[in-house]
């Protein structure tokens, strides 16, 4: 019988870490579910060595196995062995308390879902969840309007029942966990960033899927308006969330959302897409791709401009004009005014036919690029106010004592805020409508104080990911949210409009059991 080598008998010898590291490398390739775990663990395990990551270490072992040596310091070797064994060891299971300390953050917006781990400075992925998960299974849906509004039950009935919707949500989170996060959902608490306007039945369905199908330990709920403020180091202000389906303006006081003053508008990103599609179908022209080949033998139709195509054109080609449309201009005269006052050049945009893949170009006139976003600022009625009207109505509903504390802390967030010139035009429209309409004369004494909380140039995070970043900060600073444990889930979830739905009591939290 062969005798064990000296390196196996002495775990502190220089060759002992090499076998441990080779073992770690093999586990990295053989266990797909632990790839991300080992990749993140390597940052802590190999900081004692001259190899900054597991990838570089394995490459060195592969190409130069004889020349690879570790630092000879015995103290460093012992530290490395201890760190590596704490992460990956076949005989000793990974510590449950370590795993539960790191949480998974989901920010399910109207169009994109942002996901990642707490403590990170940006989301790991931002996925268009409607086009990725819902559209392939529900081709009859043009957008996710019914899913994230109060037409939810009507949508569920049209799909064939709640079980169908539950299966769709399950497949969505299954792909998020197994193809993007690469972690075991049973060993990660969930942080859920929510908008106050998301319907309660949809939140209950998500909680049901996460608890019953994935067995997550707990779900902690945070409000997107509050976490967005915390991302820029503030605790109060008027947050204007410019999303895809709606725009919501809500004041936050000392990290407490003032739901009684919430105002919203349906003139949001989806309205821009609809207006853009109307203009393109009527005024855009078709040309051969890069002026090569024959002229396409088809006309522009609605099926050419899917949501993903419109989003691509919107991001790459549209701007917010710095020219203010006269407030007394009639809607019938707006189109002519746009054409006469536009200074933007036309844009040639490459496209492909969804059926046969035929490539062609469309020419988008400059006035469409410049004035499509005017739908955000067009005056509406009580049921469909504009972005400016919703913001001013929210300010107008505040008490006279509280108004001066908020009017200089207006904070727009969301994907729409990334349009060029948006912040400048937003402020100019606010000032103009306060002076023009009598219903806002109560705000005139505070007109000089109207200011944004942060300018876009002063923010290091993207406007559409601020709520996710704020949630990451909250979890690291131990800020309390409304936590719901697996053992105490009875089908109900926290409702922001009725904060007493789930008492904030230690017995309703699973946090104490894993500390």
C-alpha positions in Angstrom: 0.0 0.0 0.0 1.4 3.4 -1.0 2.2 5.7 1.8 0.6 9.2 1.9 2.9 11.9 0.7 4.4 14.4 3.0 2.3 17.2 1.5 -0.9 15.3 2.4 0.3 14.8 6.0 1.2 18.5 6.4 -1.6 20.7 5.3 0.6 23.8 5.7 3.2 22.7 3.2 3.4 24.8 0.0 2.1 21.9 -2.1 -1.0 21.4 0.0 -2.8 24.5 -1.3 -2.1 23.5 -4.9 -4.1 20.3 -4.5 -6.9 22.3 -2.8 -6.9 24.8 -5.6 -6.9 22.2 -8.3 -9.8 20.6 -6.5 -11.6 24.0 -6.4 -10.9 24.4 -10.1 -12.5 21.1 -10.9 -15.5 21.9 -8.8 -15.8 25.2 -10.7 -16.2 23.4 -14.0 -18.2 20.3 -12.8 -20.9 22.1 -10.7 -22.8 24.6 -12.8 -24.9 25.7 -9.9 -21.8 26.9 -8.0 -20.1 28.8 -10.7 -21.1 32.1 -9.5 -20.5 31.2 -5.9 -16.9 30.2 -6.6 -16.3 33.2 -8.8 -17.4 35.6 -6.0 -15.6 33.5 -3.4 -12.4 33.7 -5.4 -12.2 37.5 -4.8 -11.8 36.8 -1.1 -9.8 33.6 -1.3 -7.1 34.7 -3.7 -6.5 38.2 -2.5 -3.6 36.8 -0.5 -2.0 35.5 -3.7 -0.6 37.2 -6.8 -3.6 36.0 -8.9 -6.5 38.4 -8.7 -9.2 36.0 -9.8 -10.1 32.3 -10.1 -10.0 32.6 -13.9 -6.4 33.8 -14.0 -5.4 31.1 -11.5 -6.8 28.2 -13.4 -5.2 29.5 -16.6 -1.9 29.6 -14.9 -2.4 26.0 -13.6 -3.4 24.9 -17.1 -0.5 26.3 -19.1 2.3 26.3 -16.5 1.5 23.6 -13.9 5.2 23.1 -13.1 6.2 26.7 -12.7 3.2 27.6 -10.6 4.1 28.3 -7.0 2.5 30.0 -4.1 4.0 32.5 -1.8 6.2 30.6 0.6 5.0 32.5 3.7 3.4 30.0 6.0 1.0 32.5 7.4 -0.4 33.3 4.0 -0.8 29.7 3.1 -2.8 29.0 6.3 -5.0 31.9 5.6 -5.6 30.8 2.0 -6.5 27.2 3.1 -8.9 28.6 5.7 -10.6 30.9 3.3 -10.9 28.2 0.5 -12.2 25.6 2.9 -14.8 28.0 4.2 -16.2 28.3 0.7 -15.7 25.0 -1.0 -15.1 21.7 0.9 -16.7 18.4 -0.1 -16.8 17.1 3.5 -18.0 20.3 5.2 -21.2 21.9 3.9 -21.2 25.6 3.3 -22.3 27.7 6.2 -26.0 28.5 6.0 -25.6 31.7 7.9 -23.0 32.9 5.4 -25.3 32.3 2.5 -28.3 34.0 4.0 -26.3 37.1 4.7 -26.1 37.8 1.0 -29.5 38.7 -0.5 -30.9 38.8 -3.9 -32.5 42.0 -5.1 -35.3 42.2 -7.6 -36.6 45.4 -9.0 -39.5 44.6 -11.3 -40.2 47.7 -13.3 -42.9 48.1 -16.0 -40.6 47.0 -18.8 -37.3 45.7 -17.3 -36.5 43.6 -14.3 -33.2 44.4 -12.6 -31.6 41.8 -10.5 -28.4 41.3 -8.6 -26.9 40.9 -5.1 -26.9 43.3 -2.2 -23.7 45.4 -1.7 -23.1 45.7 -5.4 -23.0 49.2 -6.9 -25.1 48.2 -10.0 -27.5 45.5 -11.0 -26.0 42.3 -12.3 -28.5 42.2 -15.2 -31.3 44.3 -16.6 -33.6 42.1 -18.6 -36.7 43.2 -20.7 -38.9 40.7 -18.9 -42.0 41.3 -21.1 -40.2 40.5 -24.4 -38.1 37.8 -22.8 -40.6 35.8 -20.7 -44.2 36.9 -21.6 -44.2 37.7 -25.3 -43.1 34.2 -26.5 -45.9 32.6 -24.4 -48.5 35.3 -24.9 -48.2 36.6 -28.5 -51.6 38.2 -28.2 -50.3 40.8 -25.7 -48.8 44.0 -27.1 -47.5 45.2 -23.8 -47.6 44.5 -20.1 -50.3 47.1 -19.4 -52.8 44.7 -17.9 -50.2 42.9 -15.8 -49.0 45.9 -13.9 -52.2 47.9 -13.6 -55.6 47.2 -12.1 -56.8 45.4 -15.3 -54.9 42.4 -13.8 -57.9 40.1 -13.3 -59.3 40.9 -16.7 -55.9 39.8 -18.2 -55.9 36.6 -16.1 -59.3 35.7 -17.3 -58.4 36.2 -20.9 -55.3 33.9 -20.5 -57.3 31.0 -19.0 -57.1 31.4 -15.3 -54.6 32.2 -12.5 -52.8 28.9 -12.8 -51.6 29.9 -16.3 -50.3 33.2 -15.0 -48.7 31.4 -12.1 -46.8 29.1 -14.4 -45.6 32.0 -16.5 -44.3 33.8 -13.4 -42.6 30.6 -12.3 -40.8 30.2 -15.6 -39.7 33.8 -15.4 -38.1 33.4 -11.9 -36.7 30.0 -12.9 -34.7 31.5 -15.7 -33.6 34.4 -13.5 -32.3 32.1 -10.8 -30.8 29.4 -13.0 -29.4 31.3 -16.0 -28.5 34.7 -14.5 -28.1 34.6 -10.7 -26.8 31.0 -10.6 -27.7 30.6 -6.9 -30.0 28.3 -4.9 -33.2 30.2 -4.1 -33.6 28.3 -0.9 -30.5 29.8 0.5 -31.0 33.5 -0.4 -33.3 36.0 1.1 -35.1 38.2 -1.4 -35.3 42.0 -1.5 -38.3 43.1 -3.6 -38.4 46.7 -4.8 -41.9 47.7 -5.6 -43.8 50.6 -7.1 -46.9 51.7 -5.0 -49.1 51.4 -8.1 -48.4 47.7 -8.7 -51.7 45.8 -8.1 -51.9 43.7 -4.9 -52.9 40.5 -6.7 -49.8 40.5 -8.8 -47.6 41.0 -5.7 -49.4 38.1 -4.0 -48.8 35.9 -7.0 -45.1 36.7 -7.0 -44.9 35.9 -3.3 -46.8 32.7 -3.8 -44.4 31.5 -6.5 -41.3 32.5 -4.5 -42.4 30.9 -1.3 -44.2 27.8 -2.5 -42.3 26.9 -5.7 -38.8 28.2 -4.8 -38.9 28.0 -1.0 -37.1 31.3 -0.4 -36.5 32.1 3.3 -38.0 35.5 3.3 -39.1 38.5 1.2 -38.4 42.1 2.3 -40.4 44.8 0.6 -39.0 48.3 -0.1 -40.7 51.2 -1.9 -38.9 52.3 -5.0 -39.4 56.0 -4.3 -37.7 55.7 -0.9 -34.8 53.6 -2.1 -34.1 56.1 -4.9 -33.7 58.9 -2.5 -31.4 56.9 -0.3 -29.2 56.2 -3.3 -28.3 59.9 -3.5 -28.0 60.3 0.3 -31.3 62.0 0.9 -34.2 61.1 3.1 -36.9 63.5 1.9 -38.0 65.0 -1.4 -40.6 64.7 -4.2 -39.7 61.6 -6.3 -41.1 61.6 -9.8 -40.8 58.0 -11.2 -41.0 58.2 -15.0 -41.6 54.6 -16.0 -42.9 52.7 -19.0 -46.6 52.5 -18.2 -47.2 55.4 -15.8 -45.5 58.3 -14.1 -46.0 58.6 -10.3 -45.1 61.6 -8.2 -45.0 61.0 -4.4 -43.4 63.0 -1.6 -41.1 61.2 0.9 -40.6 62.6 4.4 -37.9 61.2 6.6 -37.9 57.9 4.4 -41.7 57.7 4.9 -43.7 57.6 1.7 -46.7 60.0 1.8 -49.2 57.9 -0.1 -52.1 60.3 0.4 -50.3 62.8 -1.9 -49.4 60.4 -4.6 -50.4 61.5 -8.2 -49.9 59.6 -11.4 -50.2 59.9 -15.1 -50.5 57.3 -17.9 -48.6 59.5 -20.3 -45.3 57.7 -19.9 -42.8 55.6 -21.9 -45.6 53.5 -23.5 -47.3 56.7 -24.8 -44.0 57.7 -26.4 -43.9 54.3 -28.1 -47.4 54.6 -29.4 -46.9 58.1 -30.7 -43.6 57.1 -32.3 -45.3 54.1 -34.1 -48.1 56.4 -35.4 -45.6 58.9 -36.8 -43.4 56.2 -38.4 -46.3 54.4 -40.1 -47.4 57.7 -41.7 -44.2 59.7 -42.3 -41.2 57.4 -42.4 -39.9 56.1 -45.7 -38.3 52.8 -46.7 -34.9 52.5 -48.5 -32.7 49.5 -49.4 -30.3 48.5 -46.8 -27.2 50.7 -47.2 -28.4 51.6 -50.7 -27.7 48.0 -51.9 -30.1 45.7 -53.6 -33.6 46.3 -54.8 -36.2 48.5 -53.2 -38.2 46.4 -50.6 -41.6 45.2 -52.0 -43.6 45.9 -48.9 -45.0 48.8 -47.0 -44.5 49.8 -43.4 -47.0 48.0 -41.2 -47.7 47.7 -37.5 -46.0 44.3 -37.1 -42.6 45.7 -38.1 -42.5 48.0 -35.0 -42.6 45.6 -32.0 -42.0 46.9 -28.5 -38.3 46.0 -28.6 -37.8 47.8 -32.0 -39.6 50.9 -30.7 -37.5 50.9 -27.5 -34.4 50.7 -29.6 -35.4 53.6 -31.8 -36.5 55.6 -28.8 -33.2 55.2 -27.0 -30.9 55.7 -30.0 -32.9 58.3 -31.9 -35.2 60.5 -29.8 -34.4 63.6 -27.7 -36.5 66.0 -25.6 -36.7 69.3 -27.4 -35.5 72.4 -25.6 -38.1 74.4 -27.6 -41.2 74.9 -25.5 -44.5 74.5 -27.4 -46.9 77.4 -26.7 -49.4 76.5 -24.0 -52.3 77.9 -25.9 -51.5 76.1 -29.1 -54.4 73.8 -30.3 -53.7 70.1 -30.8 -54.6 70.4 -34.5 -51.9 72.9 -35.1 -49.1 71.1 -33.2 -48.0 69.0 -36.1 -47.4 72.0 -38.3 -45.6 73.8 -35.5 -43.3 70.8 -35.0 -42.3 70.7 -38.7 -41.6 74.5 -38.9 -39.5 74.6 -35.7 -37.5 71.4 -35.9 -33.7 71.7 -36.3 -32.8 68.0 -35.9 -31.4 66.0 -38.9 -33.1 62.9 -40.2 -32.0 59.5 -39.0 -31.4 56.4 -41.2 -32.2 53.4 -39.0 -31.5 49.8 -40.1 -34.2 47.2 -39.6 -35.1 43.6 -40.5 -38.4 42.1 -41.4 -39.6 39.8 -38.6 -40.9 37.1 -41.0 -38.1 36.5 -43.5 -35.3 38.6 -42.1 -35.1 41.0 -45.1 -32.9 43.9 -44.2 -33.9 47.4 -45.0 -33.5 51.0 -43.7 -36.1 53.5 -42.7 -35.6 57.3 -42.7 -37.0 59.0 -39.7 -37.6 62.8 -40.2 -35.9 65.1 -37.7 -39.1 66.6 -36.4 -40.2 63.1 -35.3 -37.0 62.6 -33.4 -37.3 66.0 -31.7 -41.0 66.3 -30.9 -42.3 62.7 -30.3 -41.6 63.1 -26.5 -43.9 66.1 -26.5 -46.7 63.6 -25.5 -45.2 63.8 -22.0 -45.9 67.6 -21.7 -49.2 67.9 -23.6 -52.0 69.0 -21.3 -54.7 66.4 -20.5 -57.8 66.0 -18.4 -58.3 64.8 -14.8 -58.0 61.2 -15.8 -55.0 61.6 -18.0 -52.8 64.4 -16.8 -49.4 65.2 -18.2 -46.1 64.7 -16.5 -46.1 68.4 -15.5 -49.7 68.4 -14.2 -49.1 65.3 -12.1 -46.0 66.8 -10.5 -47.7 70.2 -9.8 -50.9 68.6 -8.5 -48.7 66.6 -6.1 -47.0 69.8 -4.9 -50.3 71.6 -4.7 -51.7 68.9 -2.4 -49.0 69.5 0.3 -49.6 71.6 3.3 -48.3 75.2 3.3 -45.8 74.3 6.1 -44.5 71.2 4.3 -44.3 72.7 0.8 -41.0 74.7 1.3 -39.2 71.6 2.5 -40.1 69.6 -0.6 -40.2 72.1 -3.5 -36.4 72.4 -3.7 -36.0 68.6 -3.7 -37.7 67.4 -6.8 -36.1 64.2 -8.0 -37.0 62.6 -11.3 -36.0 59.0 -11.8 -36.7 56.3 -14.4 -35.6 55.5 -17.9 -37.3 58.5 -19.4 -35.0 60.8 -17.5 -32.0 59.6 -19.6 -33.3 61.5 -22.7 -31.1 64.4 -23.6 -32.4 67.8 -22.4 -35.1 66.1 -20.2 -34.1 67.8 -16.9 -33.9 71.2 -18.4 -37.2 71.0 -20.2 -38.9 69.5 -17.2 -37.9 72.4 -15.0 -38.8 75.0 -17.6 -42.3 73.5 -18.1 -42.9 73.5 -14.3 -42.0 77.2 -14.0 -44.1 78.1 -17.1 -47.3 76.3 -16.0 -47.1 77.7 -12.4 -47.1 81.2 -13.9 -49.7 80.4 -16.6 -52.5 78.6 -14.7 -54.4 80.0 -11.8 -54.9 76.7 -10.1 -51.2 76.7 -9.3 -51.0 80.3 -8.0 -50.6 78.8 -4.5 -47.1 77.7 -5.6 -46.0 81.1 -6.9 -44.5 82.3 -3.6 -42.2 79.3 -3.6 -41.3 79.7 -7.3 -37.7 80.8 -6.7 -37.1 77.8 -4.5 -38.1 75.2 -7.1 -35.0 73.1 -7.8 -34.0 69.5 -8.4 -32.4 67.5 -5.7 -29.5 66.4 -7.9 -28.5 67.3 -11.4 -27.9 64.3 -13.7 -24.2 65.3 -13.9 -23.9 64.9 -10.1 -25.3 61.3 -10.0 -22.9 58.4 -10.7 -25.7 55.9 -11.2 -28.1 55.5 -14.1 -31.5 57.0 -13.5 -33.3 53.8 -14.3 -31.3 51.7 -11.7 -31.4 54.1 -8.8 -34.1 52.3 -6.9 -32.1 49.0 -7.2 -28.9 50.7 -6.0 -30.9 52.3 -3.1 -32.1 48.8 -2.1 -28.6 47.5 -2.1 -27.5 50.3 0.2 -30.5 49.7 2.5 -29.6 46.0 3.0 -25.9 46.9 3.7 -26.8 49.6 6.2 -29.4 47.3 7.9 -32.4 49.5 7.1 -35.6 47.9 8.0 -38.2 47.0 5.4 -41.4 45.0 5.8 -40.1 41.4 5.9 -42.3 38.4 5.4 -41.0 34.9 6.3 -41.7 31.6 4.6 -43.3 30.1 7.8 -45.7 33.0 8.2 -46.9 33.4 4.6 -50.7 32.9 4.4 -51.3 34.3 0.9 -51.3 38.0 1.9 -48.5 40.5 1.3 -47.7 44.0 2.7 -50.0 46.6 1.2 -48.6 50.1 1.3 -52.1 51.6 1.4 -52.8 49.6 4.6 -49.6 49.4 6.5 -51.2 47.3 9.2 -51.6 44.3 6.9 -48.5 42.6 8.4 -47.3 43.9 11.8 -43.6 44.7 12.0 -42.9 42.2 14.7 -39.9 39.8 15.1 -42.2 36.8 15.0 -43.1 37.7 11.4 -39.5 37.7 10.3 -37.2 34.8 9.7 -34.1 37.0 10.2 -33.6 36.1 13.8 -33.6 32.3 13.1 -30.5 32.6 10.8 -28.3 34.9 12.9 
